[in-house]
Each structure stands twice: as C-alpha cells, then as structure tokens.
C-alpha cells in the first residue's frame, strides 16, 4: 500500500473517497490495476489483440502445404 497521504483540507470528500478506493487492496479496481501491471511486466503475456494478430500471421504458413500427394490416375 502507498505511504502517500491526502489531506481533507485540500481535497473534497469525493476526491478522498476515490483516492481511498484506488489504494485499498480489498477494492476490485485496485486488484484489477495490480493484475494489469503484473501482466505488463510479464514478457510472455499477450493481450487479446496480440494473440489474434499472431494467429492471423501464422495462418498462411499452416494452410500452405509444401508437399502434395501424387495422384497417378489423374496424370494424362
């Protein structure tokens, strides 16, 4: 948790509540932000768009076969 403090003399009640929510480990937004930060630090983690682009990039290589069977009955 952060050691920073926010003063009620310089901030509104709404600002104080927002700051408390953002710095509370029991808060869903705090946990989500921490998870996103951890994922950004993980080099092997890919977001949805990166996974989508990767599969599209490699689709051509998978569909294109270098070997084709020989069908002697069709050779004329």
N, C-alpha and C positions, 0 to 999 in steps of 0.2 A: 504494500500500500504506500501511497505517496506521503512524504513528510510535509508537503506544502499545506498552508492554511489559507482559508478565505475568510475575510472579515465581514461581519454583518453590518458594519458601519459604511462599507464602500460597495456592498452588493445587495441586490433585492432578495426577497425570500425565494423567488423563483430561481434566481441565479445560484443561491446557496443550495437549493434542492437539486438542481441539475448537477452541480459540482459533486454533491454527496452521492448521487446515483452513479456518476461516471467513475467514482473512486471507491465504490463498495464492491468487494469481491463476491457478495451474495447476489448482486444485481445481474440480470440476464445480459444487459448491454455491456457491462464490464467484462463478463466471461467471453462474450462474443468477440469483443475487441481484442482480448488477450489471445484467443484462439487464432484470430486472423493474423495477429502479429507473429505468433509462433509459426504459422503456415508460411508467412512471407520469408521467415528466416530459414525455413527448410527448403533446400535446393531441389529436392526430389518432388515437392508438392506442386501440382499443376491445377490451375483453376479450370472451370468448365470450358472456357473458350480455348485454352491451350490444349486440352485433351481433344476437343473437337477438331481443331486445326491439324493436330498430329495425326489423327485417324484419316482425315481427308488427304493429307500429304502422302501417307503411305498406302493409300487405297490403290493407286495406279500400279505400284510395284507388286501388290498382292494379286491383282486381277490379270496382269500381263504375264503370261507364261513364256518361258524361254524354250520349252520343249513341247512339241505337239505330236500326238500319236500318228503313226503311218497307217493309212487305210489302203491296202493294195487293191481292194475291189473297186475303188473309185479311180484308180490310175488308168488312163486310157492311152 
